Amino acid sequence: QVQLVESGGGLVQAGGSLRLSCAASGRTFSNSAMGWFRQAPGKEREFVAAISVTGGNTVYADSVKGRSTISRDNAKNTVLLDLNSLKPDDTAVYYCAARRGVVVRPQNQYEYRDWGQGTQVTVSS
C-alpha cells in the first residue's frame, strides 16, 4: 500500500501556473503507476494525467494536453503535475492515485487502489 499526500494547490489567476506535488510513502512507490485526477463541485471525478512505473510512458486528458506535464522521481518518492495556462475550468480538487504494477487503462479511476486527500486548485478569471 502507498500513502499519498498532495500539495501545491492554491488560488491563481487565469493564465497562471501551478506545480502540484504528490509525496508517497511505502516501499511499493517505485513499482506503482501513478495518476492525477480532479473533481470540480457538482461533477464526477475525471482523469487528468498518468505516468507509468518507470516514467517512460505518460498520458493526458485532452482538456490539459499541451499545457500540463506529469513527472516522477522514484528516488524522492514524488510525482509532480505542472499545470500551465490555467483556466477557470481547471478549478477542482486534484487527487493523486497509485496502483502497483501496470495499469491497463490509466484513465480509469477504478484501476487505482491508493488515493491522497486532494489539494484544491482555484483559478480566477
C-alpha positions in Angstrom: 0.0 0.0 0.0 1.1 3.6 -0.7 0.2 6.6 1.3 -0.1 9.7 -0.7 -0.1 13.4 0.3 -0.8 16.1 -2.3 0.4 19.7 -2.0 0.9 22.8 -4.2 -2.7 23.8 -4.8 -3.9 27.3 -4.3 -5.6 30.3 -5.9 -4.1 31.5 -9.2 -5.3 33.9 -11.9 -6.2 32.6 -15.3 -3.2 32.1 -17.4 -1.0 31.3 -14.4 0.8 28.1 -13.5 0.9 25.7 -10.6 3.1 22.8 -9.6 1.3 20.0 -7.7 3.3 17.6 -5.8 2.4 14.1 -4.5 4.6 12.7 -1.8 4.4 9.0 -1.4 5.4 6.7 1.4 5.8 3.0 1.3 8.1 0.6 -0.4 5.9 0.0 -3.4 6.0 3.5 -4.8 8.8 2.7 -7.3 6.7 -0.2 -8.5 3.5 1.8 -8.8 1.8 3.5 -11.7 0.6 7.0 -10.7 -2.2 9.2 -11.8 -3.8 12.6 -11.2 -7.5 13.1 -11.2 -9.6 16.1 -10.4 -13.2 16.7 -9.2 -15.0 20.0 -9.6 -18.0 20.9 -7.5 -21.1 19.0 -8.7 -19.1 17.0 -11.2 -17.7 13.5 -11.3 -14.0 12.9 -10.7 -12.1 12.9 -14.0 -8.8 11.8 -15.3 -6.0 14.4 -15.7 -2.7 12.6 -16.3 -0.9 9.4 -15.6 2.6 8.1 -15.6 4.0 4.6 -15.8 6.2 2.9 -13.2 9.4 3.9 -14.9 8.2 7.2 -16.1 8.7 6.2 -19.7 5.0 6.5 -20.6 2.6 9.3 -19.9 -0.9 10.0 -20.9 -3.0 13.2 -20.6 -6.6 14.1 -20.8 -7.5 16.2 -23.8 -8.5 19.0 -21.5 -4.9 19.5 -20.2 -2.9 18.1 -23.1 -0.2 20.6 -24.2 -0.3 22.7 -21.1 0.5 20.1 -18.4 3.4 17.8 -17.6 3.4 14.8 -15.3 6.8 13.5 -14.0 8.1 11.3 -11.2 11.2 11.0 -9.2 11.4 7.5 -7.8 14.4 8.3 -5.6 12.3 11.0 -3.9 9.0 9.1 -3.9 7.4 12.1 -5.6 5.1 12.7 -8.5 4.7 16.2 -10.0 2.0 17.7 -12.1 2.8 21.0 -13.7 -0.2 23.0 -14.9 0.2 25.9 -17.2 -2.1 28.4 -18.9 -4.7 27.7 -16.2 -8.3 28.3 -16.9 -11.3 28.8 -14.6 -12.5 25.3 -15.8 -9.4 23.8 -14.2 -10.8 24.7 -10.8 -11.2 21.5 -8.8 -9.8 19.3 -6.1 -6.8 17.4 -7.5 -6.1 13.9 -6.3 -3.0 11.7 -6.7 -3.6 8.0 -7.1 -1.4 4.9 -7.2 -1.6 1.3 -8.4 1.1 -1.2 -8.1 2.3 -2.6 -11.4 0.8 -2.0 -14.8 -2.4 0.0 -15.2 -4.2 -1.2 -18.3 -6.4 1.8 -18.6 -4.7 4.7 -16.8 -7.7 7.0 -17.4 -9.9 4.7 -15.4 -10.0 5.8 -11.7 -11.1 2.3 -10.7 -7.7 0.9 -11.7 -6.1 2.8 -8.8 -6.0 1.4 -5.3 -4.5 4.2 -3.2 -5.6 7.8 -3.1 -4.5 11.0 -1.4 -6.7 13.5 0.3 -6.6 16.0 -2.5 -5.4 19.6 -3.0 -7.6 22.5 -4.0 -6.9 24.4 -7.2 -8.9 27.6 -7.8 -8.4 29.6 -11.0 -9.9 33.1 -11.0 -11.0 34.8 -14.2 
